[in-house]
Amino acid sequence: MTQTEIFAQNLNKYLEAREERQIDLANAVGVSQAAVSCWCSGVKMPKMDRIAQICAHFGCEFSDLLGEQNPTDDKHFLFLYEQLSAESKEKVVDYIAYMLHKERGN
């Protein structure tokens, strides 16, 4: 996978997790929706200063957008968890406790 494709995949994950549209990101970082569309489809890659703005917007690191993500990575899990409602967070904690109990054979 190319760097542009990796960036597009990660950017789309952040947009989806935050339930943002491309136009929302475009407005936040001062570009056109067409530019964000090109980034999301892997046609183009923004310059590093624009990536810095995107990172600031999402509260993430460069590596979160530019690196291949492992879905079991702690940082990725925490990012997704933080997007949940309080009720859903409780369900996640209950499920993790259940899985630990099951794995330990208790």
N, C-alpha and C positions, 0 to 999 in steps of 0.2 A: 504494500500500500504506500502511495506517495505521501509526502508531508502535507500537501494540499488536501488530499483525501482524509488523512487523519484529522487535520484541523477541522474540516467540514463535519466529520462524524462527531467530534467532541463538541463543536459549537451547537450542532443540532440537539445533542443530549442536554446541554445547558438550557437551551431555549425551551425544550420540552419539559424539563424538570421545573422550570420557573413559570411554565405556562405563558410564555411570552411569544409574541408574533415577531416576524422579521422587522416589521415597521417599528415596533417598540425598541428593539436594539438599535435600529438605524437612527431613531430620534435621540436615543441615549448617548450615542457616540458621534453624532453629527455627520452621518453619511446618508446616501439615498437608500431606499428599500431595495433598489436594483443591485446596489453594491453588496448588501447583506445576502441577497438571493444568490449572487455569484459565489460568495464565500460558502454558503450552506450547500450549494450543489457541487462544490469542489472545482468550479471553473477557474476561480481566482483565489489568491491568498492576500489578506491585508498586509500592509507594512507593519513593522515591529511597533511603531508608535501607536498604531491603531489597535494592535493586539493588546498593548498595555492598557488602552482605554477599555477594551472588552473585558480584560481581566479585572480591572477596577470595578466595572459594572457588575460582574458576576461574583466578585469577591474571591477570585481564584488566582492561581499561579500560572505563569507561562507554560510550565510543564503539563498543567491540567488541560490546556488547549492544544499544545503541540506534541504531546507524547501519546503513545498508544496506551489506552486505558484498560486496566484489568478490572472487570466488573466486581471482583471480590476485594479490590484494593480498599483499605480502611478509609482513605480520604474520599473515595467515590461513594462508599456506603454512607459515610457521615453526611456528605452533601445531599444525597437523596433523602436520608432520614430527616434532615433539617427542613426539607420542603413539605413534610407531612403535617397534617393537622394534629392537635394534641390527642384526639381520640385514636387516630391511626398509629401514632407513636406508641400509645399504650398497647395496642394490638401487636405491634412489632416486638416490643419487650416481652409480652406474654408468649409470643411464638418462640422467641429465642430461649426463654426459660423452659418451655415445653421441649424444644429440640435438645437442650442440654440434659434435661431429665431423661429423655429417651436414649441419648447416646451413652449416658452413664449407666443405663440399665436399672434405674431406680424405680 
